Amino acid sequence: MVRRGTDRHRCPALGVYITLLMLQFRVRYSTDIPVLYRKVGLLESRLKPYLALFLQDEKQMEEAVDAGEEFLKAFVAHSSLPEYEEVRDSIERDFYERFKEAYVRHVNRSEMKRCERHTHYEFNEF
């Protein structure tokens, strides 16, 4: 059952979490973050393919992208290059439960189970 008070925050939380994951795995701090921060539309174009795996509703997508962009602005404004990794890790730790809830809410678990069964059979055939 979805709690009404928190449901409206799940898309923005997902946008922030995907942005955090991008910062961890897909960017170089010294070169990519300044470009993502300054160039209008660049973060959106990078976020949308990942968010599209979870969100099909355009309004939800817009909320998630806006949250990711706002997060990146705050991240850059309130931390320096030498602090990026530590700050990112701290945010992920402090908000893990909210990020997890947002992620799980949008994951198609029945599809994952179907793929898991299919993969299981493929491995057993070898």
WOTA-V987784 format. One record per helix or strand of 2 or more residues. SS is the DSSP state (2 for helix, 1 for strand). FROM is the first residue (numbers start at 1). TO is the last residue. If there is no record, write none. Layout:
# WOTA-V987784
ss = <SS & SS>
from = <FROM & FROM>
to = <TO & TO>
This chain:
# WOTA-V987784
ss = <2 & 2 & 2 & 2 & 2 & 2 & 2 & 2>
from = <4 & 10 & 32 & 42 & 58 & 81 & 96 & 109>
to = <7 & 25 & 38 & 51 & 78 & 94 & 106 & 124>
